[in-house]
């Protein structure tokens, strides 16, 4: 190993370490503050001052079981709907050439840069007219499909060998069967990667929920966090950080369980 290679690898690892510190610092501050008594948050606290009182307040002030249940239902429905719509679309764009294929691909890529806030008002009007405000359906409506999901599956399917599709056609597998019997078993890493993106996005979404929800009955986890940010009643910083820690805990567990498949899916989907 040459000196240049050692230097390059050292600088790379230092850059990655610095990036990791920058990314993890806010999370570490959040967790630390969640255990610090309210009176000591801005004056400083040591390990001997830590307490669980902020978590007791957070659990007492909100029905976390209901919030978790609603967020899980929304996340599961969103992911299943996106899988059912995005996987066939990604397969068609990856393995079929048809008139308008290039236009369809560019439209899909264009949708990646359109923020959800742009279509929030017309979507709200549609949901309001069909009488579905303040419901689970209203929460999942804008996310029933995903341009990012189509792109991710398209890129992953492009890495699959053409021979498996040719063999399936020789066995008289239909196009519907091609998607669910051939493509689906071979894109599990991409499904895992996309599942994490999908679940995290729907789990953390506060903007759309604040638009369509009119009561706390179907409130999601982000609403539990905002419960402690009322300027008139006074912001409870410790309880807010405890609530934020409770909100992110399921996501951390899910990522730790699926991290290998997630990393593999991202690596392969980057190959065209």
C-alpha positions in Angstrom: 0.0 0.0 0.0 1.5 3.3 -1.1 1.8 6.4 1.0 -0.7 8.2 -1.3 -3.2 5.4 -0.7 -2.8 5.5 3.0 -3.2 9.3 3.1 -6.3 9.2 0.9 -7.9 6.5 3.1 -7.0 8.4 6.2 -8.5 11.6 4.9 -11.6 9.7 3.8 -12.1 8.2 7.2 -11.5 11.5 8.9 -14.1 13.1 6.7 -16.6 10.3 7.4 -15.9 10.6 11.1 -16.5 14.4 11.0 -19.7 13.9 9.1 -20.9 11.3 11.6 -20.2 13.7 14.5 -22.1 16.5 12.8 -25.1 14.2 12.0 -25.2 12.5 15.4 -24.6 15.6 17.6 -28.2 16.9 17.5 -29.5 13.4 18.3 -27.1 13.0 21.2 -28.2 16.5 22.5 -31.8 15.4 22.2 -31.3 12.2 24.2 -29.2 14.0 26.9 -31.7 16.8 27.3 -34.5 14.2 27.7 -32.9 13.0 30.9 -32.0 16.5 32.3 -34.3 18.2 34.8 -36.1 21.2 33.3 -34.4 23.7 35.7 -30.9 22.5 34.6 -31.3 22.4 30.9 -29.8 25.8 30.2 -27.5 26.0 33.3 -25.8 22.6 32.9 -26.2 19.2 34.4 -23.9 16.3 35.3 -24.5 12.6 35.2 -25.7 12.7 38.8 -28.5 15.0 37.9 -30.2 12.8 35.3 -33.8 11.8 35.8 -36.7 10.1 34.2 -39.2 12.8 35.1 -39.3 14.2 31.5 -40.4 10.8 30.2 -43.1 10.6 33.0 -44.5 13.9 31.8 -44.4 12.9 28.2 -46.2 9.7 28.9 -48.8 11.4 31.1 -49.6 14.2 28.7 -50.3 12.1 25.6 -51.8 8.8 24.7 -48.7 7.3 23.0 -50.3 4.0 22.4 -53.0 5.6 20.2 -50.3 7.8 18.4 -48.1 4.8 17.7 -51.1 2.7 16.5 -52.2 5.5 14.1 -48.7 6.1 12.8 -48.1 2.3 12.3 -51.4 2.0 10.4 -50.5 5.0 8.2 -47.0 3.7 7.5 -48.1 0.2 6.6 -50.9 1.3 4.3 -48.6 3.8 2.6 -45.8 1.3 2.1 -48.1 -1.5 0.8 -49.9 0.9 -1.6 -46.6 2.3 -2.9 -45.2 -1.2 -3.4 -48.2 -2.3 -5.4 -48.1 0.8 -7.6 -44.3 1.4 -7.9 -43.0 -2.1 -8.5 -45.0 -2.7 -11.7 -44.2 0.8 -12.9 -40.5 0.4 -12.3 -40.6 -3.0 -14.1 -42.2 -1.5 -17.1 -39.8 1.4 -17.3 -36.8 -0.9 -16.9 -37.7 -3.8 -19.2 -40.1 -2.5 -21.8 -39.6 -0.1 -24.6 -42.8 1.6 -25.9 -43.8 4.8 -27.6 -43.4 7.6 -25.1 -41.0 5.6 -22.9 -38.5 8.4 -22.7 -41.2 11.0 -21.9 -42.6 8.7 -19.2 -39.1 8.4 -17.7 -38.5 12.1 -17.7 -41.9 12.8 -16.2 -41.1 10.3 -13.4 -37.7 12.0 -12.8 -39.4 15.4 -12.9 -41.9 14.3 -10.2 -38.9 13.7 -7.9 -38.2 17.4 -7.6 -41.8 18.5 -7.0 -42.4 19.0 -3.3 -45.6 17.7 -1.8 -46.6 21.2 -0.6 -47.2 22.2 -4.3 -50.2 19.9 -4.6 -51.4 20.2 -1.0 -54.2 22.6 -1.8 -55.8 20.7 -4.7 -55.4 17.4 -2.8 -57.1 18.9 0.2 -60.0 20.1 -1.9 -60.5 16.6 -3.4 -60.4 15.0 0.1 -62.8 17.6 1.5 -65.3 17.1 -1.3 -65.4 13.3 -0.8 -65.9 13.9 2.9 -62.7 12.1 4.2 -61.1 14.9 6.2 -59.8 13.8 9.7 -59.5 10.2 8.6 -56.8 7.6 8.0 -57.6 7.8 4.3 -56.9 11.5 4.3 -53.5 10.8 5.8 -52.4 8.3 3.2 -54.1 9.7 0.1 -51.1 11.8 -1.2 -48.7 8.9 -0.7 -50.4 6.0 -2.4 -47.6 6.1 -5.0 -44.1 7.5 -5.1 -41.9 8.7 -8.0 -38.9 7.9 -5.9 -40.1 4.3 -5.4 -40.6 3.9 -9.2 -37.1 5.2 -9.8 -35.5 3.0 -7.1 -37.2 -0.1 -8.4 -36.4 0.7 -12.0 -32.7 1.1 -11.2 -32.6 -2.1 -9.2 -34.5 -4.1 -11.9 -32.0 -2.9 -14.5 -29.3 -4.8 -12.6 -31.1 -8.1 -12.9 -29.9 -10.4 -15.7 -32.1 -10.5 -18.8 -31.9 -14.3 -18.8 -34.3 -14.7 -15.9 -37.0 -12.7 -17.8 -36.3 -14.8 -21.0 -36.7 -18.0 -19.0 -39.9 -16.8 -17.5 -41.3 -16.0 -20.9 -40.4 -19.4 -22.2 -42.4 -20.8 -19.3 -45.4 -18.7 -20.5 -45.3 -16.4 -17.4 -47.7 -13.5 -17.9 -46.6 -9.9 -17.4 -48.6 -9.8 -14.2 -46.8 -13.0 -13.1 -43.5 -11.5 -14.2 -43.8 -8.7 -11.7 -45.0 -10.7 -8.7 -43.4 -14.1 -9.3 -40.1 -13.1 -11.0 -39.2 -9.5 -10.1 -40.6 -9.4 -6.5 -38.4 -12.3 -5.1 -35.3 -10.8 -6.7 -35.7 -7.2 -5.5 -36.0 -7.8 -1.7 -33.0 -5.6 -0.9 -34.6 -2.7 -2.8 -38.0 -3.4 -1.1 -36.3 -3.2 2.3 -34.4 0.0 1.3 -37.6 1.6 -0.1 -39.6 0.4 2.9 -37.3 2.3 5.3 -37.6 5.5 3.2 -41.4 5.1 3.0 -41.9 4.4 6.7 -39.6 7.1 7.9 -41.3 9.6 5.6 -44.8 8.8 6.6 -43.9 8.4 10.3 -42.3 11.9 10.5 -44.8 13.7 8.3 -46.3 16.6 10.3 -47.2 19.0 7.5 -49.9 17.0 5.7 -51.3 15.6 9.0 -51.7 19.2 10.3 -53.6 20.1 7.1 -56.2 17.3 7.1 -56.6 16.4 10.8 -59.2 18.4 12.8 -59.1 16.5 16.1 -56.6 14.5 18.1 -58.5 11.2 17.5 -56.3 10.2 14.6 -53.2 12.2 15.7 -49.9 10.7 14.6 -46.6 10.6 16.5 -45.4 14.1 15.4 -48.5 15.5 17.0 -47.4 14.1 20.3 -44.1 16.0 20.0 -45.8 19.3 19.2 -48.0 18.9 22.3 -45.0 20.3 24.3 -44.4 23.4 22.0 -47.3 25.6 23.0 -45.8 29.1 23.4 -48.8 30.3 25.6 -48.5 27.4 28.1 -44.7 27.5 28.0 -42.4 25.2 26.2 -41.4 22.1 28.2 -38.0 21.5 26.7 -37.2 18.4 28.7 -40.5 16.8 28.1 -40.3 17.8 24.4 -37.0 16.0 24.0 -38.3 13.0 25.8 -41.3 12.9 23.4 -39.0 13.3 20.5 -36.9 10.4 21.8 -40.0 8.2 22.1 -41.0 9.2 18.6 -37.8 8.2 17.0 -37.2 5.0 19.0 -39.3 2.7 16.7 -37.4 4.0 13.6 -34.1 3.3 15.2 -35.1 -0.2 16.1 -36.5 -0.9 12.6 -33.3 0.4 10.9 -31.0 -1.7 13.1 -33.0 -4.8 12.2 -32.9 -4.0 8.4 -29.7 -2.1 8.0 -27.9 -4.8 5.9 -30.7 -5.1 3.4 -31.0 -1.3 3.3 -27.4 -0.7 2.5 -27.4 -3.5 -0.1 -30.5 -2.1 -1.8 -29.0 1.4 -2.0 -25.7 0.1 -3.4 -27.4 -2.0 -6.2 -30.0 0.5 -7.1 -27.3 3.0 -7.9 -26.1 0.8 -10.7 -27.7 1.5 -14.1 
